[in-house]
Amino acid sequence: MASTSRPNSLQEDDAEGEVQHFDDFTLASSWERFISDIEATCRQWLADGPKNLVEKGAVTVEDSKNLFKVKYDLKNVTKSYCMEFYFQIDDNGSQQAGVDNWNTSSHDLQLCFGVKDFLLIAPQSASGVLLDTPESSKLLSSVAIALSNCASLWPAFVPVHDPSRNAYIGIQNMGTVFTRRFEADRIGSQVPVKLMHLEGLYELFFSKFVYSGVDFSMHTFKVHFMMRLTYETFTSDEDDENSDIDEFMGDKADTAEHHGSESRNKVHWDDDCPWSEWYSAEDPLRGFELVVTWADRTVENTLEMAELENATPHEAEKWILHPVLSPYLGEPSHGKKIDFSSQLLCLVEALDTSFTAQFMEDFVSVENSSSESLKTSVVIPPPTVLDRVIKDLFHEGSKLPNFTKGEHRLSRALKAAPLESLFTQFCLHSLWFGNCNIREFVREVRWCWEESQPLPNMPIDGSIDLSTCLIHQKLHLLAICIEKNREMNEEFLDCIGSDDSSDASVSVEENHKVDKRRNRSSKAGLQRKRDSSIAEDTSNQLRFERKAESKNSVNQIRADAFRRGSAGPVGTMMLLKSHQPLHAPFTQDPPLMTEDMHEERLQAVEAFGDSLNVPGQLEKDILLSDMSAFKAANPNAVFEDFIRWHSPGDWESSEPEAAEASAGSSTEGSKDKWPPHGRLSKRMSDQGNLWRKSWNDAPALQADDQKPLLDPNREGEKILHYLETVRPHQLLEQMVCTAFRGAADTLNQTNFGDMRQMTSKLEQLYLIIKSTLGVLQRNHVPDREQAVKDLRRLCVAFEHVEKLVTVAASLHRKFLDASRLAQVIFSDFYALYVPMMGINSNDEEENKSRTEMQVGRQEVSFRERQVVSNLFSPPSANQSWRKVLSMGNLLNGHEPILREIIFSTGDDVNNGIHYAAAADVAASGDRRGEEIETHRMYVSGTSNDLRVALSVTSCD
């Protein structure tokens, strides 16, 4: 050994030589150095503690939130090993106390042996197991010695045998007295019949600690028993999806031939959902896993085990339900799925293409009904199918739908057509045919026009709703024109038939015509007349009242005989010259106009200047019609009488107290103050006033004898010309707006119960749609590229909401009588899915994590168990022939897909323990302080697969 003094350089060299060749005989062999390496690593891990290990880079074990691991590579002469340390911590960062036997996120070794923190040492080879038994025993002994030197109670495991057997051996030092040994193995096939049942497994457990000659039927052994059964609902067969395309293409001609086929008669889960008319959605809930747990109980004989095997799962202490989500929920469709969002994206791409086309012929031709840029991911149906669908759309019945049904309160803010209207139905049909050819649609519209057939799903009366899109407005006006033509044709045929009748029949027909006119006018209500070119307050206009039976004098009756088209007297107003009651006439309704017609009027007014002095032609026609009708109802009237009735604001009374227009004034009072003192306003009394000139030119004709203000033939042809010559981008802009509103309103009709998150998300969708589509409602799109980009983002947002709707609808349908379960499951899914809605779909790593999302497990209350049990419908003959029902505890005919059992027995820890703390020993065995777990056996598998893990505590 080298000296500490250094007299000269030679001595220094000798000392250095001694140090370089120093041998530590305590680590002479490679085996000892290997143990020392393990010991040093374990000491470092013990000194760091769980919290510091996490900070230094410990990784989370897959499918677990609180289980972490660190690893270290070891070398022993010719072989390399990897040592991994697994440990658990709670949310606060401290080491987790206790072990949960049925924790779903536990490691496989934790479930098998009931341990918490443990070491796993495996060779760095392709198989990852030790096939040589002496080598595995030597490796396990090395780890045990190293842990003993560290005073650590960690259990250590080594994988052995063939990898398919998933076998382990292990050891745990529990102090100076007790040692715990572990062994696990698996039978992959040909499981003995005895071990398929609880009695056989019970006897297998006893065979591990009693003599083989003991008769189990004559002895009583108390063991602790816990059992967990996992059930799974049946999933739909993969070949069922092949029939969806056939149904979508309308190929139902051979339905009768395949009447007994399950694929043809399959009832989809969403058959009564609002979107089922357009597509069949995959059930977002692929199935359910139900975990049924029997708590810790003491069993004394095999008879009790037989009773437990025959027990129904409803007798178990705990039910845990786990929904299994479809993989498509966690990944973007990218055209793989057929739903509203994917088809709307195709329509947006068509809009992008339409901006470059001048005419519809440039956009899509008759020979090629769908250009390459508009093809969708589905098979485009042949022209015969398209022609049949269009014809069905126009011949689906004359019953007018309720346009407000299912309409969201925000949908009217979208400038589009109502959901049930003709144009919306056309737009939604166009989504599934991969083209936007309007020719077939216009052809059917023209056929209805020429044959005077009503347009389906369109009202034939009422005012034009200017908040809708222009095509819907024009279709509404066309439906009214068709109805007016039909009425005129009926009246013409009635007139032809009346020519051959007698004079008596002529008078009857004339009276019938008058009654018909009066009834029609009474239904429409008496029209309040005003000067259309003056912005007057309508509160100054008078209300009309229908005339009662005349009780006046004979002269009055003779005067009334000349009246035509009278709707009755207006209060107590009298004609200025003849002193006869002033009658309100039946007048023509003002002509209906669409949005573009209103704009043309405003442009004409701006071009001619002051509309009060130079009214447009339409205002002249309306004014002349009202004057003619007024003259017919009041033969002795003068221009001042018409002004007093039609435009009271232009009659300036010099006696304010004499309110002759008031309905409350008495006739006698009017006679005493007759004639009323007043004059025309300045504008009506000017020289060359157009109103007076029109009054002089107006003939006395009642409304039915006048030329109609609305020429249905002219307006109808103008509408058809617009539809036939509409620019492609103008058509596509309206189709995009209408399709988005129609799709959103369809989803809004979904019944998903009281799920407030879904209601809020739908409102957000409508607001996003309104904001995005606002640019398309202008005459010119300022930035085409940005507009299309925003529309594509809108399709992505629509896809997310559509998925949420299907999940909510599926949960609501399955848990009608257990709404709490539906809400908590959806809330869990919503909290998991909504943060992913902003993920960039181009990021592969993030998309990979999206496909792995899983909702949490929910505990089922006793009241909800029957609802959950109904989810497990009895298996059909086709489903059950593959199942070998050899295990018990069936749930509606369903055998558990996994049965897990824990047998354990213990002994008093107060006897024989000298150096180890009883509390530490008891905690390591997860038993009460007065008892140590001496034997534990974990059994898992099915009737065709069995795995057994045994741990035995012994006193060395």
Buried (B, 14 or more C-beta within 10 A) or exposed (E): EBEEEEEEEEEEEEBEEEEEEEEEEEBEEEBBBBBBBBBEBBBEBBEBBBBEBBEEEBEEBEEBEBBBBBEBEBEBEEBEBBBBBBBBBEEEEEEBEEBBBBBBBBBEBBBBBBBBBBBBBBBEEEEEBBEEEEBBBBBBEBBBBBBEBBEBBBBBBBBBBEEEBBBBBBBBBBBEBBBBBBBBBBBBEEBEEEBBBBBBBBBBBBEBEEEEEEEBEEEEBEBBBBBBBBBBBEEBEEEEEEBBEBBBBBEEEEEEEEEEEEBBEBEBBBEEBBBBEBBBBBBBBBBBBBBBBBEEEEBEBBEBBBEBBEBEBEEBEEBBBBBBBBEBBBBBBEEEBBBBBBBBBBBBBBBBBBBEBEEBEEBBEEEEBBBEEBBBBBEBBEEEBBBEBBEEBBEEEEEBBEBEEBBBEBBBBBBBBBBBBBBBBBBBBBBBBBBBBBBBBBEBBBEBBEEBBBBBBBBBEEEBBEEBBBBBBBBBBBBBBBBBBBEBEEEEEEEEEBEEEEEEEEEEBEEEBBEEBBEEBEEEEBBEBBBBBBEBEEEEBBEBBEBEEEEEEEEEEEBBEEBBBBBBBBBBBBBBEBEBBBBBBBBBBBBBBBBEBEEBBEEBBEEEEEBEEBBBEBBBBBBBBBBBBBBBBBBBBBBBBBBBBBBBBBBEBEEEEBBBBEEEBEEEEBEEBEEBEBEBEEEBBEEEBBBBEBBEEBEBBBBBEBEBBBBBEEBBBBBBEBBBEBBBBBBBBBBBBBBBBBBBBBBBBBEBBEBEBBEEBBBEBBEBBBEBBEBBBEEEBEEBEEBBEBBBEBBBBBBBBBBBBBBBBBBBBBBEEBBEBBBBBBBBBBEBBEEBBEEEBEEEEEBEEBEEBBBBBBEBEEEBBEBBBEBBEEBEEEBBEEBEEEBBBBBBBBBBEBBBBBBBBBBEBEEEBEEBEBEEBBBBBBBEEEBBBBBBBBBBBBBEEBBBBBBBBEEE
